């Protein structure tokens, strides 16, 4: 295996809410979050390549969501990774529970794993070429 970073950053913070729309509105009014249908997008720059933008999504889910299952936790973290296929193979070799197949979408590649304390983790390899730049330009928190 090549010597690469496994995790490059936090791609998202997701948590359950009794009333996602009301809580999203509170964060907007009180803390200045610019929200859209998925939540809020924080825009940063990669330290190794300052010309490259990076994004972290803050998103609320309904209290009864099944998206976090099999975890019973109120939150889920999304980590930005490099070469998700290679990382998944390494995780399998190390006995880590892989919950699904790698999904390839316009937003990038995703897969879910579970840690030893039953926290569901989403791994995300963003698309090459900064697909988010056009999607959320002017609608991010910088």
WOSUL-V756055 format. One record per pair of residues at least 24 apart in sequence whose ideal C-beta (glycine too) atoms are under 6 Angstrom apart, sorted by the first residue. I is the first residue (numbers start at 1). GAP is how many residues later the second one is. If there is no record, write none. Layout:
# WOSUL-V756055
i:I gap:GAP
i:I gap:GAP
This chain:
# WOSUL-V756055
i:4 gap:78
i:5 gap:77
i:6 gap:81
i:7 gap:72
i:7 gap:74
i:8 gap:72
i:9 gap:71
i:10 gap:46
i:11 gap:67
i:11 gap:69
i:11 gap:113
i:12 gap:45
i:12 gap:66
i:13 gap:45
i:14 gap:45
i:14 gap:62
i:15 gap:59
i:15 gap:60
i:16 gap:45
i:16 gap:47
i:16 gap:58
i:17 gap:43
i:18 gap:45
i:20 gap:40
i:20 gap:42
i:23 gap:37
i:24 gap:36
i:34 gap:105
i:34 gap:107
i:36 gap:103
i:40 gap:101
i:41 gap:95
i:41 gap:99
i:42 gap:99
i:43 gap:97
i:43 gap:99
i:53 gap:77
i:55 gap:77
i:68 gap:52
i:71 gap:47
i:71 gap:48
i:71 gap:49
i:73 gap:46
i:76 gap:44
i:78 gap:44
i:78 gap:46
i:79 gap:44
i:80 gap:44
i:81 gap:42
i:81 gap:44
i:84 gap:25
i:84 gap:41
